[in-house]
Amino acid sequence: MRAFAGVASCVAGFVDAVGFLALGGFFVSFMSGNTTRMGVGLADRAHDGLVAIGLIGTFVLGVILGSTISRIAGRHRRTWVLLVVATLLAAAIALHTVGGRTLAFTAMALVMGAENAVFERDGDVQIGLTYMTGTLVKLGQRLAGAVAGGERWAWLPYLAQWLSLATGALSGALLYPYVGISALWLPVIVLLALSAAARRLDHP
């Protein structure tokens, strides 16, 4: 399951990097960063603050969408959440291609919010896929525990999760200059593959 989560985080990093470059410095998944952009923007340039507010609100709507799908789909929640996320991301590419930039970035923020429901259980996210602050805190705590004589390798899963997001971000940043928003077709394919894998996991 950690490998599954790692691939999903890699997708999140990829999409966020493409969104960051296309939006000129705003995020479609990193809402802590957008919150800072909102504060600075409202203090200095109102338009930037409003863009950040819009992305934050859309991300929250995506979380609501993902949680609703998860609750309705029950044991098949991972499969359906991933299918919806892949569909929305494909829609974002299509919208951007025909000139609907605002709607495209809206769909991307929805995707990133909804993806967090992949590892939701009883209304709580068990593994965060699009944000790494908590993961890095746990990494540091487990390293401190290892130094103090605790479990030696308990920090490795958290490092792997962070590296997955970082690898995705690097990949998206490297590919975007050559193919633009079409780079997002790669995570669409990966999301569809993950949904197929989730379906197999749901049917032991």
N, C-alpha and C positions, 0 to 999 in steps of 0.2 A: 504493500500500500504506500510506503514511503517513496518508492520509485514512481508510482502513479502520480503522487503529489508533486514530485520533482519535475516531471514532464509538464504538468499543469502550470507550475510556477514558471517554468521556462517559457511557456506560451504567454503568460502574463507579462513577463519581462520584455519579451519580443514586441507585444502589442503596445506596451507602455512606451517603449523607446521609439517606435514608429509614430505613435501619437504625439510624443514630446517634440520630435523633429518637425512633424507636419503642422503642429499647432504653434510652433515657435516658442517653446518653453513652458507649456502647460502639460499636465499629466492626465491620462485617462484612467489610471489605477491608483496612483500615489496621492491620496487625498490629504495627507499631512503636508506634503509639498504644496498642493493647491490651496490649503488653508493659509499657509504663509504667503503665497502669491496673492490671495484675497486681501489679507491684511495690508500688505505693502501696496497693492493696487488701489485699494480704497483710500489709502492715505496719500497716494501720489497720482495715480492715473485710474480714474473711476472705471474706464472700460475694461482694463485688465482684471480689476476686482470683480466685475460682473461676469466675465468669462469664467473665472475660478468658481464663483458661486453657482453658475449654471452647471459646470462639470461636477461639482460636489453633490448638488441636488440630483442630477441624473444618475450618478453612481449609487446614491441611496435608493433611488427607484429601482435600479438594477438589482440591488440586494433584496429588495422587497419582491421583485419578480422571481429571482432565484429561489428565495425561501418559500414562496407560494407554490412554485412548481415542485419543489422538494417535498412539501407537505402533501400535495395532491398525488404525486407519483409514488409515494411510499417506498417500497424496497427497490423500485426502479429509478429512484431519484437521480442518481449519478448519470445514468444514460440520458434521461430527458433533459436535465440541466445542460449537459454538454451538447446535446443536439440543438437546443434553443440558442446556446451561446455561439455555436458554429454558424447557425442560420443568421443570427444578428450580425456577426462579423462579416459574413458574405454580403449581407445587405449593406453594411457600411462601405465596403469596397465599391459596390454597384452605385450607391448614392454619390460617393465621391467622384466616380468616373463621369457621371452625368451632370456634375456641377453642384450637387447638394452637399457642400462641405459641412455646413452646420449640422445637418441631419446625420451625416456620416460620423462626425465626432460624437454626437449624441449617442448613436448606436454603439460606438466603441466604449464609451463610459458605461453604458448599460451592460455590455458584455463583461466588463471587468468587475462590476458589482455583482452580477448574477453568478459569475464563476465561483465565487466564494461559497456558494451553497453546495458545491460538489462534496465537501466534507462536513456538511451540516448534520447534526444529530440532536434531536429534541430541542430544536430552535437555536442551538449554539454551534458556532463554527469550531470544529476540532483541529483543523489545520488551516492556517491562513495562507492563501495562495498569492495574493496580490500585495501584501505588505510584509515587511521583514523586521520591523523594529522589535516586536515581541520575540521573533525567532533569534535575533542577535542577543537580546537580553538573556534568553534561555541558554544560548551558546556560552555566553560569559559565565553564567551561573554554573553550568555543568563543568566548564573548565576550572572554575574555582573549586568545585567539589572534587574533581580529579586530583588537583594539586594537594587538596587536604586529605587525600586518602580514600575518596569515594570511588564510584564506578569509573574506570579509566577511560572508556570510550563513549560515554553517554552523550558527549558533545557532538559526535560525528554526524548524526542525523540532522542537526540544526545547521551545521556548516554546509552539508550537502544541499539542504533546502535553499539556503542563501545563495550558494554557488549556482543553483539551477536558475534562479531569477536573474542573477548577474550574467550568466551565459546567454540567456534569452535576450536580455537587453543589448548585449554586445552584438549578437547575431542580427537583431533588428536594425541596430545602428549601422552595421556594415552593409546590409543589403539595401536599405532605404535609398541611399544616393543613386543607386543604379536602376531601381524599378519603381521607386515611389511607393504609393499606397498599395500597389499590387503585391508588395512584399507580404501583405497580410493573408494572401492565399496559402502560404506555408502553414501558419497556425490554424487556418480553417481545416486543412487536411489533417493536421495533428489532432485537432479537437474531434474530428469525425472518427479517427482511429481510436482515440481514448473512449469515445462513446461506445464503440464496438467492443473494446476491452471491458468496459464497465458492464455491458450486457452479459458478457461471458462470466464475469465475477458474480453477477446477480443470479446466474443460473448454474450453480455448482453441479 
